Amino acid sequence: MKKDTSIAITGGGIGGLTTAIALHQQGFGPIVYEAAPELRPIGAGITLAINAMRVLKKLGLLERAIQLGHRIEELWITDRRLHPINRTVLRPLIEEFGVPNLGIHRGALQQLLLEALPAEVVQVGKSLRQVEEKKEGVALHFEDGAQAVANILIAADGIHSTVRRQLFPACRQRSSGQVCWRGVCRPDTGPWRHRGTEAWAPGKRFGIVPIAENTIYWFAVANEKPGQDWAGLTREGLLEAFRPFSHPVLELIEHTPADQIIYSAISDLEPLPRWFSGRTVLLGDAAHATTPNMGQGACQAIEDAYSLAGFLSALPYPQAFSEYQNLRKKQADSIVRQSRRLGRMAQLDSSALGYLRNHLMSLVPNALALRSLREVFKGSAHQEM
Ligand SMILES: Cc1cc2nc3c(=O)[nH]c(=O)nc-3n(C[C@H](O)[C@H](O)[C@H](O)COP(=O)(O)OP(=O)(O)OC[C@H]3O[C@@H](n4cnc5c(N)ncnc54)[C@H](O)[C@@H]3O)c2cc1C
């Protein structure tokens, strides 16, 4: 596609910003329209798995990401006492692909992405209300009454995507039956190893991910129950709910200011039949939001960004959209399915079934765990990767 083609991106999240960087590096001049009045470094932590780190390396952002984050070299599943059930040592995959697995603060990641773009690329306070496809381009109508026209539109406006609802109104958002609290704190204890931990108990899970020297990102997941008001839970209520877990779980919650604990009900999207229509294409959570159980939602958005920019630089937009969908959809849909399944298995309510599951998991050898992770980490963003 010609480099003077005007490309609009709605949504300045991880997917939208990475797409803008990849397009900018290909010589395009994209504009990102973000609904929020400003891009503040909010949120908790996130893990960037090897597939996403490979893309960041291609974009020249690897060193900065490593500087801002914390390498994760082992993944432990433990019981509620934090006794290991299964340990996956990632070193062979880190060596094979030549990039680390990283824990990082979302604010730091956003900063890293913004630093890689000229300031004028991102326009804030631009909440898209409606798109209108015309012969010569796509007209964007914003909530503030403003309008813009672009040759093509990349919709990276998240799980609640306005654009997707307009183009694919039948697409269903599905509850996972689980809720999540997230926080970041600097506990007194440490040092923290290069290890991500998930402690599993009946109907509940607690995750611990170091994201910088002495900074921990934690997440707590619980099954929804009839009559249980999880959304209204105070920090004291959360401490009570996770009291069965051993040190340092309660300490991490206690060290997090109550007003900085983020609550979310977890949902995903039923796979769409296609990701584009006319001059508009979906990307990231707007196309394939997944439950967070595999830590892959943002990683898949980053892969989308790189592959879409690559195809747009080589092909006219209808073919580029189609090639992008061919390359990415199968993998992204598979992550959505696997992640949903993993969430159900990790959150079994029954102690007996949980005991059986833990026993089976303790028998999984490192090589087998690495084999399935390898499938995800090799990614599909670009054949040459
Ligand atoms: C609890 C939890 C933990 C997670 N942990 C991980 C993890 O460890 N690793 C991982 O890879 N993924 C993780 N994810 C998933 C990850 O957060 C998402 O997949 C990722 O943020 C998707 O990026 P995105 O840019 O597609 O969408 P978003 O991050 O949702 O960004 C969408 C952007 O669009 C803007 N927007 C929305 N509507 C409009 C509009 N109408 N007009 C203009 N702008 C608009 C929003 O303000 C936002 O900035 C997790 C998710 C959850 C819920």
The ligand as an ORCA input file, in Angstrom:
! r2SCAN-3c Opt
* xyz 0 1
  C      -6.913     -9.376     34.819
  C      -6.182     -9.326     33.521
  C      -4.853     -9.692     33.449
  C      -4.190     -9.720     32.225
  N      -2.891    -10.106     32.175
  C      -2.266    -10.193     30.983
  C      -0.896    -10.617     30.894
  O      -0.244    -10.899     31.900
  N      -0.329    -10.702     29.661
  C      -1.005    -10.377     28.520
  O      -0.430    -10.484     27.426
  N      -2.294     -9.949     28.581
  C      -2.929     -9.840     29.772
  N      -4.217     -9.394     29.834
  C      -4.910     -9.013     28.589
  C      -4.524     -7.607     28.141
  O      -4.753     -6.678     29.156
  C      -5.326     -7.236     26.911
  O      -5.357     -8.299     26.013
  C      -4.695     -6.031     26.231
  O      -4.714     -4.916     27.073
  C      -5.433     -5.745     24.929
  O      -4.911     -4.592     24.352
  P      -5.790     -3.770     23.316
  O      -4.942     -2.613     22.918
  O      -6.336     -4.659     22.277
  O      -7.048     -3.282     24.155
  P      -7.096     -2.321     25.421
  O      -5.884     -2.451     26.244
  O      -8.409     -2.558     26.073
  O      -7.070     -0.868     24.801
  C      -8.185     -0.333     24.139
  C      -8.045      1.173     24.102
  O      -9.093      1.700     23.317
  C      -9.659      2.814     23.968
  N     -11.047      2.919     23.503
  C     -12.107      2.176     23.867
  N     -13.205      2.560     23.223
  C     -12.830      3.599     22.424
  C     -13.522      4.432     21.494
  N     -14.841      4.283     21.285
  N     -12.837      5.405     20.859
  C     -11.502      5.578     21.072
  N     -10.791      4.820     21.936
  C     -11.449      3.841     22.589
  C      -9.526      2.501     25.445
  O      -9.577      3.665     26.238
  C      -8.169      1.819     25.475
  O      -7.116      2.739     25.656
  C      -4.888     -9.342     31.043
  C      -6.219     -8.937     31.121
  C      -6.864     -8.923     32.350
  C      -8.318     -8.491     32.397
*
